[in-house]
Amino acid sequence: MTKNQLQELANLKYLGSHTHSHYPLGLLETDHIIEELKQSKTYFETITQSKIETVAYPYGTDEACTTAVSKLASAAGYKFGFTTKRGTNSNIMDKLLLNRFDCNDVVGGKNYNL
């Protein structure tokens, strides 16, 4: 993507992080998790001059998205984090460990059944 495209997404508050190296964070040492979270956040904030407050965790599994990862993401300045766990968020206990819907499961997706 171009810098202009990234800026446009940031202006709309649609730009978030996916970490620097795409590792499953919950399987890494604490220092490495911190670096992964901060490096991509700083990169995008520098390019766009906008705050990056969301992260979509690589792999998004329970092993990759632990409570420790959530706390480190919060400390790095993220406000929302998305796992790959499918479902709603009607009883939000941790805004840094949010469920989501796979695009294939919603109307128009390949798994959607009428």
Backbone atoms as SQL, in Angstrom:
CREATE TABLE atoms (id INTEGER PRIMARY KEY, chain TEXT, resi INTEGER, resn TEXT, atom TEXT, x REAL, y REAL, z REAL);
INSERT INTO atoms VALUES
  (1, 'A', 1, 'MET', 'N', 0.832, -1.174, 0.000),
  (2, 'A', 1, 'MET', 'CA', 0.000, 0.000, 0.000),
  (3, 'A', 1, 'MET', 'C', 0.881, 1.243, 0.000),
  (4, 'A', 2, 'THR', 'N', 0.348, 2.283, -0.567),
  (5, 'A', 2, 'THR', 'CA', 1.089, 3.548, -0.579),
  (6, 'A', 2, 'THR', 'C', 0.891, 4.280, 0.753),
  (7, 'A', 3, 'LYS', 'N', 1.745, 5.252, 0.999),
  (8, 'A', 3, 'LYS', 'CA', 1.594, 6.071, 2.203),
  (9, 'A', 3, 'LYS', 'C', 0.263, 6.823, 2.185),
  (10, 'A', 4, 'ASN', 'N', -0.142, 7.265, 1.009),
  (11, 'A', 4, 'ASN', 'CA', -1.425, 7.972, 0.897),
  (12, 'A', 4, 'ASN', 'C', -2.597, 7.048, 1.249),
  (13, 'A', 5, 'GLN', 'N', -2.545, 5.810, 0.815),
  (14, 'A', 5, 'GLN', 'CA', -3.604, 4.860, 1.144),
  (15, 'A', 5, 'GLN', 'C', -3.631, 4.572, 2.646),
  (16, 'A', 6, 'LEU', 'N', -2.458, 4.428, 3.238),
  (17, 'A', 6, 'LEU', 'CA', -2.388, 4.218, 4.690),
  (18, 'A', 6, 'LEU', 'C', -2.929, 5.434, 5.429),
  (19, 'A', 7, 'GLN', 'N', -2.603, 6.626, 4.948),
  (20, 'A', 7, 'GLN', 'CA', -3.094, 7.846, 5.570),
  (21, 'A', 7, 'GLN', 'C', -4.610, 7.926, 5.490),
  (22, 'A', 8, 'GLU', 'N', -5.153, 7.549, 4.343),
  (23, 'A', 8, 'GLU', 'CA', -6.607, 7.581, 4.182),
  (24, 'A', 8, 'GLU', 'C', -7.287, 6.625, 5.164),
  (25, 'A', 9, 'LEU', 'N', -6.750, 5.434, 5.302),
  (26, 'A', 9, 'LEU', 'CA', -7.300, 4.474, 6.266),
  (27, 'A', 9, 'LEU', 'C', -7.182, 5.001, 7.691),
  (28, 'A', 10, 'ALA', 'N', -6.050, 5.600, 8.019),
  (29, 'A', 10, 'ALA', 'CA', -5.847, 6.144, 9.357),
  (30, 'A', 10, 'ALA', 'C', -6.824, 7.283, 9.642),
  (31, 'A', 11, 'ASN', 'N', -7.050, 8.130, 8.656),
  (32, 'A', 11, 'ASN', 'CA', -7.988, 9.239, 8.830),
  (33, 'A', 11, 'ASN', 'C', -9.394, 8.741, 9.134),
  (34, 'A', 12, 'LEU', 'N', -9.748, 7.591, 8.573),
  (35, 'A', 12, 'LEU', 'CA', -11.067, 6.994, 8.801),
  (36, 'A', 12, 'LEU', 'C', -11.103, 6.125, 10.059),
  (37, 'A', 13, 'LYS', 'N', -9.956, 6.019, 10.729),
  (38, 'A', 13, 'LYS', 'CA', -9.812, 5.147, 11.920),
  (39, 'A', 13, 'LYS', 'C', -9.968, 3.674, 11.558),
  (40, 'A', 14, 'TYR', 'N', -9.586, 3.315, 10.336),
  (41, 'A', 14, 'TYR', 'CA', -9.668, 1.935, 9.855),
  (42, 'A', 14, 'TYR', 'C', -8.318, 1.222, 9.889),
  (43, 'A', 15, 'LEU', 'N', -7.257, 1.931, 10.219),
  (44, 'A', 15, 'LEU', 'CA', -5.925, 1.343, 10.198),
  (45, 'A', 15, 'LEU', 'C', -5.559, 0.829, 11.581),
  (46, 'A', 16, 'GLY', 'N', -5.162, -0.423, 11.629),
  (47, 'A', 16, 'GLY', 'CA', -4.703, -1.019, 12.876),
  (48, 'A', 16, 'GLY', 'C', -3.450, -1.829, 12.628),
  (49, 'A', 17, 'SER', 'N', -2.933, -2.369, 13.684),
  (50, 'A', 17, 'SER', 'CA', -1.699, -3.149, 13.615),
  (51, 'A', 17, 'SER', 'C', -2.002, -4.639, 13.472),
  (52, 'A', 18, 'HIS', 'N', -1.059, -5.340, 12.934),
  (53, 'A', 18, 'HIS', 'CA', -1.108, -6.804, 12.857),
  (54, 'A', 18, 'HIS', 'C', 0.244, -7.356, 13.312),
  (55, 'A', 19, 'THR', 'N', 0.964, -6.557, 14.055),
  (56, 'A', 19, 'THR', 'CA', 2.323, -6.783, 14.564),
  (57, 'A', 19, 'THR', 'C', 3.358, -6.689, 13.449),
  (58, 'A', 20, 'HIS', 'N', 4.609, -6.767, 13.823),
  (59, 'A', 20, 'HIS', 'CA', 5.683, -6.573, 12.853),
  (60, 'A', 20, 'HIS', 'C', 5.998, -7.838, 12.054),
  (61, 'A', 21, 'SER', 'N', 6.142, -8.956, 12.727),
  (62, 'A', 21, 'SER', 'CA', 6.619, -10.169, 12.047),
  (63, 'A', 21, 'SER', 'C', 5.579, -11.274, 11.910),
  (64, 'A', 22, 'HIS', 'N', 4.365, -11.036, 12.375),
  (65, 'A', 22, 'HIS', 'CA', 3.266, -11.987, 12.247),
  (66, 'A', 22, 'HIS', 'C', 3.496, -13.287, 13.016),
  (67, 'A', 23, 'TYR', 'N', 4.083, -13.202, 14.182),
  (68, 'A', 23, 'TYR', 'CA', 4.266, -14.366, 15.047),
  (69, 'A', 23, 'TYR', 'C', 3.056, -14.529, 15.966),
  (70, 'A', 24, 'PRO', 'N', 2.744, -15.747, 16.401),
  (71, 'A', 24, 'PRO', 'CA', 1.698, -15.934, 17.418),
  (72, 'A', 24, 'PRO', 'C', 2.229, -15.427, 18.760),
  (73, 'A', 25, 'LEU', 'N', 1.777, -14.273, 19.173),
  (74, 'A', 25, 'LEU', 'CA', 2.372, -13.562, 20.306),
  (75, 'A', 25, 'LEU', 'C', 2.414, -14.369, 21.596),
  (76, 'A', 26, 'GLY', 'N', 1.379, -15.110, 21.905),
  (77, 'A', 26, 'GLY', 'CA', 1.328, -15.850, 23.156),
  (78, 'A', 26, 'GLY', 'C', 2.396, -16.917, 23.298),
  (79, 'A', 27, 'LEU', 'N', 3.066, -17.218, 22.221),
  (80, 'A', 27, 'LEU', 'CA', 4.120, -18.235, 22.253),
  (81, 'A', 27, 'LEU', 'C', 5.520, -17.616, 22.352),
  (82, 'A', 28, 'LEU', 'N', 5.572, -16.298, 22.456),
  (83, 'A', 28, 'LEU', 'CA', 6.859, -15.594, 22.503),
  (84, 'A', 28, 'LEU', 'C', 7.204, -15.151, 23.922),
  (85, 'A', 29, 'GLU', 'N', 8.461, -14.820, 24.127),
  (86, 'A', 29, 'GLU', 'CA', 8.916, -14.234, 25.384),
  (87, 'A', 29, 'GLU', 'C', 8.372, -12.806, 25.495),
  (88, 'A', 30, 'THR', 'N', 8.190, -12.332, 26.699),
  (89, 'A', 30, 'THR', 'CA', 7.596, -11.023, 26.948),
  (90, 'A', 30, 'THR', 'C', 8.278, -9.905, 26.174),
  (91, 'A', 31, 'ASP', 'N', 9.584, -9.840, 26.188),
  (92, 'A', 31, 'ASP', 'CA', 10.302, -8.773, 25.488),
  (93, 'A', 31, 'ASP', 'C', 10.017, -8.787, 23.990),
  (94, 'A', 32, 'HIS', 'N', 9.905, -9.983, 23.441),
  (95, 'A', 32, 'HIS', 'CA', 9.640, -10.122, 22.009),
  (96, 'A', 32, 'HIS', 'C', 8.204, -9.683, 21.694),
  (97, 'A', 33, 'ILE', 'N', 7.250, -10.000, 22.553),
  (98, 'A', 33, 'ILE', 'CA', 5.861, -9.573, 22.369),
  (99, 'A', 33, 'ILE', 'C', 5.796, -8.051, 22.353),
  (100, 'A', 34, 'ILE', 'N', 6.445, -7.430, 23.326),
  (101, 'A', 34, 'ILE', 'CA', 6.451, -5.971, 23.421),
  (102, 'A', 34, 'ILE', 'C', 7.016, -5.354, 22.145),
  (103, 'A', 35, 'GLU', 'N', 8.110, -5.883, 21.670),
  (104, 'A', 35, 'GLU', 'CA', 8.739, -5.362, 20.454),
  (105, 'A', 35, 'GLU', 'C', 7.821, -5.525, 19.242),
  (106, 'A', 36, 'GLU', 'N', 7.170, -6.676, 19.120),
  (107, 'A', 36, 'GLU', 'CA', 6.253, -6.913, 17.997),
  (108, 'A', 36, 'GLU', 'C', 5.098, -5.921, 18.011),
  (109, 'A', 37, 'LEU', 'N', 4.539, -5.669, 19.183),
  (110, 'A', 37, 'LEU', 'CA', 3.416, -4.744, 19.307),
  (111, 'A', 37, 'LEU', 'C', 3.829, -3.302, 19.053),
  (112, 'A', 38, 'LYS', 'N', 4.953, -2.909, 19.596),
  (113, 'A', 38, 'LYS', 'CA', 5.392, -1.514, 19.497),
  (114, 'A', 38, 'LYS', 'C', 5.934, -1.159, 18.115),
  (115, 'A', 39, 'GLN', 'N', 6.657, -2.080, 17.497),
  (116, 'A', 39, 'GLN', 'CA', 7.331, -1.748, 16.247),
  (117, 'A', 39, 'GLN', 'C', 6.332, -1.389, 15.145),
  (118, 'A', 40, 'SER', 'N', 5.286, -2.195, 14.977),
  (119, 'A', 40, 'SER', 'CA', 4.329, -1.881, 13.915),
  (120, 'A', 40, 'SER', 'C', 3.500, -0.648, 14.269),
  (121, 'A', 41, 'LYS', 'N', 3.160, -0.504, 15.548),
  (122, 'A', 41, 'LYS', 'CA', 2.388, 0.658, 16.002),
  (123, 'A', 41, 'LYS', 'C', 3.160, 1.946, 15.722),
  (124, 'A', 42, 'THR', 'N', 4.415, 1.974, 16.100),
  (125, 'A', 42, 'THR', 'CA', 5.261, 3.151, 15.881),
  (126, 'A', 42, 'THR', 'C', 5.423, 3.440, 14.395),
  (127, 'A', 43, 'TYR', 'N', 5.608, 2.396, 13.610),
  (128, 'A', 43, 'TYR', 'CA', 5.781, 2.562, 12.160),
  (129, 'A', 43, 'TYR', 'C', 4.570, 3.264, 11.554),
  (130, 'A', 44, 'PHE', 'N', 3.374, 2.757, 11.831),
  (131, 'A', 44, 'PHE', 'CA', 2.161, 3.341, 11.262),
  (132, 'A', 44, 'PHE', 'C', 1.873, 4.732, 11.828),
  (133, 'A', 45, 'GLU', 'N', 2.146, 4.936, 13.101),
  (134, 'A', 45, 'GLU', 'CA', 1.917, 6.255, 13.687),
  (135, 'A', 45, 'GLU', 'C', 2.856, 7.295, 13.087),
  (136, 'A', 46, 'THR', 'N', 4.080, 6.902, 12.794),
  (137, 'A', 46, 'THR', 'CA', 5.050, 7.810, 12.192),
  (138, 'A', 46, 'THR', 'C', 4.631, 8.183, 10.769),
  (139, 'A', 47, 'ILE', 'N', 4.215, 7.194, 10.005),
  (140, 'A', 47, 'ILE', 'CA', 3.814, 7.442, 8.616),
  (141, 'A', 47, 'ILE', 'C', 2.550, 8.295, 8.543),
  (142, 'A', 48, 'THR', 'N', 1.574, 7.998, 9.389),
  (143, 'A', 48, 'THR', 'CA', 0.257, 8.631, 9.266),
  (144, 'A', 48, 'THR', 'C', 0.036, 9.809, 10.207),
  (145, 'A', 49, 'GLN', 'N', 0.921, 9.973, 11.206),
  (146, 'A', 49, 'GLN', 'CA', 0.723, 10.998, 12.223),
  (147, 'A', 49, 'GLN', 'C', -0.638, 10.838, 12.903),
  (148, 'A', 50, 'SER', 'N', -1.072, 9.576, 13.061),
  (149, 'A', 50, 'SER', 'CA', -2.345, 9.229, 13.697),
  (150, 'A', 50, 'SER', 'C', -2.094, 8.169, 14.750),
  (151, 'A', 51, 'LYS', 'N', -2.924, 8.158, 15.778),
  (152, 'A', 51, 'LYS', 'CA', -2.815, 7.117, 16.795),
  (153, 'A', 51, 'LYS', 'C', -3.343, 5.798, 16.246),
  (154, 'A', 52, 'ILE', 'N', -2.592, 4.746, 16.479),
  (155, 'A', 52, 'ILE', 'CA', -3.031, 3.401, 16.126),
  (156, 'A', 52, 'ILE', 'C', -3.459, 2.737, 17.428),
  (157, 'A', 53, 'GLU', 'N', -4.740, 2.421, 17.532),
  (158, 'A', 53, 'GLU', 'CA', -5.281, 1.928, 18.789),
  (159, 'A', 53, 'GLU', 'C', -5.855, 0.523, 18.706),
  (160, 'A', 54, 'THR', 'N', -5.802, -0.099, 17.527),
  (161, 'A', 54, 'THR', 'CA', -6.331, -1.459, 17.388),
  (162, 'A', 54, 'THR', 'C', -5.260, -2.405, 16.862),
  (163, 'A', 55, 'VAL', 'N', -5.396, -3.649, 17.263),
  (164, 'A', 55, 'VAL', 'CA', -4.511, -4.703, 16.793),
  (165, 'A', 55, 'VAL', 'C', -5.355, -5.934, 16.487),
  (166, 'A', 56, 'ALA', 'N', -5.069, -6.553, 15.370),
  (167, 'A', 56, 'ALA', 'CA', -5.649, -7.852, 15.025),
  (168, 'A', 56, 'ALA', 'C', -4.508, -8.850, 15.175),
  (169, 'A', 57, 'TYR', 'N', -4.621, -9.694, 16.172),
  (170, 'A', 57, 'TYR', 'CA', -3.514, -10.585, 16.515),
  (171, 'A', 57, 'TYR', 'C', -3.269, -11.637, 15.436),
  (172, 'A', 58, 'PRO', 'N', -2.007, -11.825, 15.049),
  (173, 'A', 58, 'PRO', 'CA', -1.694, -12.901, 14.119),
  (174, 'A', 58, 'PRO', 'C', -2.145, -14.243, 14.701),
  (175, 'A', 59, 'TYR', 'N', -2.775, -15.022, 13.871),
  (176, 'A', 59, 'TYR', 'CA', -3.307, -16.353, 14.198),
  (177, 'A', 59, 'TYR', 'C', -4.544, -16.253, 15.088),
  (178, 'A', 60, 'GLY', 'N', -4.588, -15.358, 16.034),
  (179, 'A', 60, 'GLY', 'CA', -5.781, -15.066, 16.807),
  (180, 'A', 60, 'GLY', 'C', -6.327, -16.165, 17.692),
  (181, 'A', 61, 'THR', 'N', -5.577, -17.219, 17.886),
  (182, 'A', 61, 'THR', 'CA', -6.028, -18.361, 18.681),
  (183, 'A', 61, 'THR', 'C', -5.867, -18.084, 20.172),
  (184, 'A', 62, 'ASP', 'N', -6.430, -18.958, 20.990),
  (185, 'A', 62, 'ASP', 'CA', -6.282, -18.813, 22.440),
  (186, 'A', 62, 'ASP', 'C', -4.816, -18.826, 22.852),
  (187, 'A', 63, 'GLU', 'N', -3.998, -19.622, 22.159),
  (188, 'A', 63, 'GLU', 'CA', -2.569, -19.697, 22.485),
  (189, 'A', 63, 'GLU', 'C', -1.833, -18.417, 22.077),
  (190, 'A', 64, 'ALA', 'N', -2.297, -17.789, 21.016),
  (191, 'A', 64, 'ALA', 'CA', -1.653, -16.570, 20.522),
  (192, 'A', 64, 'ALA', 'C', -2.148, -15.322, 21.247),
  (193, 'A', 65, 'CYS', 'N', -3.356, -15.407, 21.805),
  (194, 'A', 65, 'CYS', 'CA', -4.009, -14.242, 22.432),
  (195, 'A', 65, 'CYS', 'C', -4.294, -14.530, 23.898),
  (196, 'A', 66, 'THR', 'N', -3.277, -14.508, 24.685),
  (197, 'A', 66, 'THR', 'CA', -3.422, -14.797, 26.111),
  (198, 'A', 66, 'THR', 'C', -3.729, -13.529, 26.892),
  (199, 'A', 67, 'THR', 'N', -4.086, -13.685, 28.149),
  (200, 'A', 67, 'THR', 'CA', -4.305, -12.537, 29.017),
  (201, 'A', 67, 'THR', 'C', -3.035, -11.704, 29.129),
  (202, 'A', 68, 'ALA', 'N', -1.894, -12.361, 29.166),
  (203, 'A', 68, 'ALA', 'CA', -0.621, -11.630, 29.224),
  (204, 'A', 68, 'ALA', 'C', -0.422, -10.775, 27.974),
  (205, 'A', 69, 'VAL', 'N', -0.768, -11.304, 26.810),
  (206, 'A', 69, 'VAL', 'CA', -0.662, -10.542, 25.563),
  (207, 'A', 69, 'VAL', 'C', -1.592, -9.337, 25.621),
  (208, 'A', 70, 'SER', 'N', -2.800, -9.532, 26.123),
  (209, 'A', 70, 'SER', 'CA', -3.760, -8.441, 26.261),
  (210, 'A', 70, 'SER', 'C', -3.194, -7.320, 27.134),
  (211, 'A', 71, 'LYS', 'N', -2.591, -7.677, 28.245),
  (212, 'A', 71, 'LYS', 'CA', -2.024, -6.676, 29.155),
  (213, 'A', 71, 'LYS', 'C', -0.861, -5.939, 28.504),
  (214, 'A', 72, 'LEU', 'N', -0.045, -6.640, 27.757),
  (215, 'A', 72, 'LEU', 'CA', 1.074, -6.007, 27.072),
  (216, 'A', 72, 'LEU', 'C', 0.586, -5.088, 25.947),
  (217, 'A', 73, 'ALA', 'N', -0.481, -5.494, 25.267),
  (218, 'A', 73, 'ALA', 'CA', -1.063, -4.658, 24.220),
  (219, 'A', 73, 'ALA', 'C', -1.607, -3.369, 24.830),
  (220, 'A', 74, 'SER', 'N', -2.247, -3.486, 25.976),
  (221, 'A', 74, 'SER', 'CA', -2.754, -2.306, 26.671),
  (222, 'A', 74, 'SER', 'C', -1.606, -1.378, 27.052),
  (223, 'A', 75, 'ALA', 'N', -0.555, -1.937, 27.593),
  (224, 'A', 75, 'ALA', 'CA', 0.608, -1.144, 27.996),
  (225, 'A', 75, 'ALA', 'C', 1.270, -0.466, 26.796),
  (226, 'A', 76, 'ALA', 'N', 1.159, -1.087, 25.620),
  (227, 'A', 76, 'ALA', 'CA', 1.737, -0.507, 24.405),
  (228, 'A', 76, 'ALA', 'C', 0.856, 0.588, 23.820),
  (229, 'A', 77, 'GLY', 'N', -0.351, 0.753, 24.370),
  (230, 'A', 77, 'GLY', 'CA', -1.217, 1.828, 23.911),
  (231, 'A', 77, 'GLY', 'C', -2.394, 1.415, 23.057),
  (232, 'A', 78, 'TYR', 'N', -2.608, 0.128, 22.909),
  (233, 'A', 78, 'TYR', 'CA', -3.763, -0.335, 22.146),
  (234, 'A', 78, 'TYR', 'C', -5.006, -0.291, 23.023),
  (235, 'A', 79, 'LYS', 'N', -6.150, 0.005, 22.410),
  (236, 'A', 79, 'LYS', 'CA', -7.421, 0.037, 23.140),
  (237, 'A', 79, 'LYS', 'C', -8.311, -1.142, 22.799),
  (238, 'A', 80, 'PHE', 'N', -8.127, -1.708, 21.591),
  (239, 'A', 80, 'PHE', 'CA', -8.940, -2.825, 21.140),
  (240, 'A', 80, 'PHE', 'C', -8.057, -3.854, 20.454),
  (241, 'A', 81, 'GLY', 'N', -8.344, -5.137, 20.710),
  (242, 'A', 81, 'GLY', 'CA', -7.609, -6.221, 20.084),
  (243, 'A', 81, 'GLY', 'C', -8.567, -7.286, 19.604),
  (244, 'A', 82, 'PHE', 'N', -8.333, -7.778, 18.402),
  (245, 'A', 82, 'PHE', 'CA', -9.225, -8.755, 17.785),
  (246, 'A', 82, 'PHE', 'C', -8.557, -10.119, 17.640),
  (247, 'A', 83, 'THR', 'N', -9.237, -11.126, 18.172),
  (248, 'A', 83, 'THR', 'CA', -8.800, -12.507, 18.030),
  (249, 'A', 83, 'THR', 'C', -9.456, -13.077, 16.778),
  (250, 'A', 84, 'THR', 'N', -9.300, -14.366, 16.548),
  (251, 'A', 84, 'THR', 'CA', -10.024, -15.022, 15.460),
  (252, 'A', 84, 'THR', 'C', -11.145, -15.891, 16.012),
  (253, 'A', 85, 'LYS', 'N', -11.399, -15.766, 17.289),
  (254, 'A', 85, 'LYS', 'CA', -12.502, -16.504, 17.890),
  (255, 'A', 85, 'LYS', 'C', -13.809, -15.945, 17.349),
  (256, 'A', 86, 'ARG', 'N', -14.627, -16.829, 16.786),
  (257, 'A', 86, 'ARG', 'CA', -15.880, -16.399, 16.168),
  (258, 'A', 86, 'ARG', 'C', -16.947, -16.156, 17.226),
  (259, 'A', 87, 'GLY', 'N', -17.677, -15.062, 17.061),
  (260, 'A', 87, 'GLY', 'CA', -18.791, -14.796, 17.949),
  (261, 'A', 87, 'GLY', 'C', -18.995, -13.325, 18.209),
  (262, 'A', 88, 'THR', 'N', -20.055, -13.049, 18.950),
  (263, 'A', 88, 'THR', 'CA', -20.381, -11.682, 19.329),
  (264, 'A', 88, 'THR', 'C', -19.601, -11.290, 20.577),
  (265, 'A', 89, 'ASN', 'N', -19.742, -10.067, 20.969),
  (266, 'A', 89, 'ASN', 'CA', -19.072, -9.546, 22.159),
  (267, 'A', 89, 'ASN', 'C', -20.102, -8.915, 23.091),
  (268, 'A', 90, 'SER', 'N', -21.127, -9.667, 23.419),
  (269, 'A', 90, 'SER', 'CA', -22.213, -9.129, 24.230),
  (270, 'A', 90, 'SER', 'C', -21.814, -8.947, 25.693),
  (271, 'A', 91, 'ASN', 'N', -20.857, -9.705, 26.161),
  (272, 'A', 91, 'ASN', 'CA', -20.402, -9.591, 27.546),
  (273, 'A', 91, 'ASN', 'C', -18.888, -9.337, 27.519),
  (274, 'A', 92, 'ILE', 'N', -18.518, -8.126, 27.150),
  (275, 'A', 92, 'ILE', 'CA', -17.106, -7.803, 26.949),
  (276, 'A', 92, 'ILE', 'C', -16.382, -7.742, 28.288),
  (277, 'A', 93, 'MET', 'N', -15.449, -8.650, 28.458),
  (278, 'A', 93, 'MET', 'CA', -14.646, -8.653, 29.673),
  (279, 'A', 93, 'MET', 'C', -13.286, -8.018, 29.426),
  (280, 'A', 94, 'ASP', 'N', -12.822, -8.089, 28.178),
  (281, 'A', 94, 'ASP', 'CA', -11.510, -7.547, 27.845),
  (282, 'A', 94, 'ASP', 'C', -11.564, -7.017, 26.423),
  (283, 'A', 95, 'LYS', 'N', -11.498, -5.701, 26.256),
  (284, 'A', 95, 'LYS', 'CA', -11.578, -5.084, 24.930),
  (285, 'A', 95, 'LYS', 'C', -10.362, -5.383, 24.073),
  (286, 'A', 96, 'LEU', 'N', -9.360, -5.995, 24.668),
  (287, 'A', 96, 'LEU', 'CA', -8.174, -6.366, 23.901),
  (288, 'A', 96, 'LEU', 'C', -8.180, -7.844, 23.520),
  (289, 'A', 97, 'LEU', 'N', -9.297, -8.518, 23.783),
  (290, 'A', 97, 'LEU', 'CA', -9.478, -9.917, 23.375),
  (291, 'A', 97, 'LEU', 'C', -10.890, -10.095, 22.814),
  (292, 'A', 98, 'LEU', 'N', -11.199, -9.329, 21.774),
  (293, 'A', 98, 'LEU', 'CA', -12.534, -9.349, 21.200),
  (294, 'A', 98, 'LEU', 'C', -12.720, -10.481, 20.196),
  (295, 'A', 99, 'ASN', 'N', -13.921, -11.054, 20.196),
  (296, 'A', 99, 'ASN', 'CA', -14.314, -12.024, 19.175),
  (297, 'A', 99, 'ASN', 'C', -14.630, -11.255, 17.901),
  (298, 'A', 100, 'ARG', 'N', -14.771, -11.975, 16.808),
  (299, 'A', 100, 'ARG', 'CA', -15.189, -11.355, 15.557),
  (300, 'A', 100, 'ARG', 'C', -15.814, -12.405, 14.662),
  (301, 'A', 101, 'PHE', 'N', -16.376, -11.961, 13.586),
  (302, 'A', 101, 'PHE', 'CA', -16.943, -12.877, 12.614),
  (303, 'A', 101, 'PHE', 'C', -15.990, -13.022, 11.453),
  (304, 'A', 102, 'ASP', 'N', -15.825, -14.228, 10.996),
  (305, 'A', 102, 'ASP', 'CA', -15.062, -14.485, 9.784),
  (306, 'A', 102, 'ASP', 'C', -15.898, -13.985, 8.617),
  (307, 'A', 103, 'CYS', 'N', -15.284, -13.281, 7.685),
  (308, 'A', 103, 'CYS', 'CA', -16.034, -12.734, 6.558),
  (309, 'A', 103, 'CYS', 'C', -16.698, -13.829, 5.735),
  (310, 'A', 104, 'ASN', 'N', -16.208, -15.042, 5.813),
  (311, 'A', 104, 'ASN', 'CA', -16.826, -16.148, 5.089),
  (312, 'A', 104, 'ASN', 'C', -18.127, -16.614, 5.734),
  (313, 'A', 105, 'ASP', 'N', -18.369, -16.230, 6.983),
  (314, 'A', 105, 'ASP', 'CA', -19.563, -16.666, 7.700),
  (315, 'A', 105, 'ASP', 'C', -20.713, -15.680, 7.641),
  (316, 'A', 106, 'VAL', 'N', -20.505, -14.500, 7.097),
  (317, 'A', 106, 'VAL', 'CA', -21.562, -13.493, 7.037),
  (318, 'A', 106, 'VAL', 'C', -22.188, -13.485, 5.650),
  (319, 'A', 107, 'VAL', 'N', -23.279, -12.733, 5.507),
  (320, 'A', 107, 'VAL', 'CA', -23.998, -12.686, 4.238),
  (321, 'A', 107, 'VAL', 'C', -23.025, -12.407, 3.097),
  (322, 'A', 108, 'GLY', 'N', -23.073, -13.268, 2.089),
  (323, 'A', 108, 'GLY', 'CA', -22.204, -13.153, 0.932),
  (324, 'A', 108, 'GLY', 'C', -20.926, -13.964, 1.038),
  (325, 'A', 109, 'GLY', 'N', -20.593, -14.442, 2.236),
  (326, 'A', 109, 'GLY', 'CA', -19.405, -15.263, 2.417),
  (327, 'A', 109, 'GLY', 'C', -19.607, -16.680, 1.936),
  (328, 'A', 110, 'LYS', 'N', -18.523, -17.382, 1.665),
  (329, 'A', 110, 'LYS', 'CA', -18.640, -18.723, 1.085),
  (330, 'A', 110, 'LYS', 'C', -19.257, -19.751, 2.029),
  (331, 'A', 111, 'ASN', 'N', -19.256, -19.505, 3.344),
  (332, 'A', 111, 'ASN', 'CA', -19.850, -20.443, 4.301),
  (333, 'A', 111, 'ASN', 'C', -21.267, -20.061, 4.695),
  (334, 'A', 112, 'TYR', 'N', -21.764, -18.918, 4.198),
  (335, 'A', 112, 'TYR', 'CA', -23.077, -18.435, 4.595),
  (336, 'A', 112, 'TYR', 'C', -24.170, -19.281, 3.965),
  (337, 'A', 113, 'ASN', 'N', -25.098, -19.718, 4.813),
  (338, 'A', 113, 'ASN', 'CA', -26.242, -20.509, 4.340),
  (339, 'A', 113, 'ASN', 'C', -27.525, -19.721, 4.577),
  (340, 'A', 114, 'LEU', 'N', -28.325, -19.571, 3.535),
  (341, 'A', 114, 'LEU', 'CA', -29.609, -18.858, 3.671),
  (342, 'A', 114, 'LEU', 'C', -30.600, -19.694, 4.435);
